[in-house]
């Protein structure tokens, strides 16, 4: 269920409270919820996931992303979560894992990482960055 994008980043479709145990076993120290509340009937609430993460000793951040696109505050939120995790592993999730991967890639491109390298990492995990390649270049200033 979890797909490893980098040494320190996993992405996943919607997780359950029970998945927190597996995440912790993988060395995850930070859970990032990129899913808006109530996006789909029956999805666990952010509060439920946050409570499970906290109970397991994991940090939690909510940076919801809708299908409307990405805003600077979302990149700032993801960047803050990645920074807070430090050398620890991060599990980011949304409905399918795609928005989490795209947000990570935009955040890293803005920090100056190479877009082709990011695309390769995402592709190896089964995600396509082509919908945001122009944005990646724009946020990187090139």
Order of alpha helices (4+ residues) and beta strands (2+ residues): beta-beta-alpha-beta-alpha-beta-alpha-beta-alpha-alpha-alpha
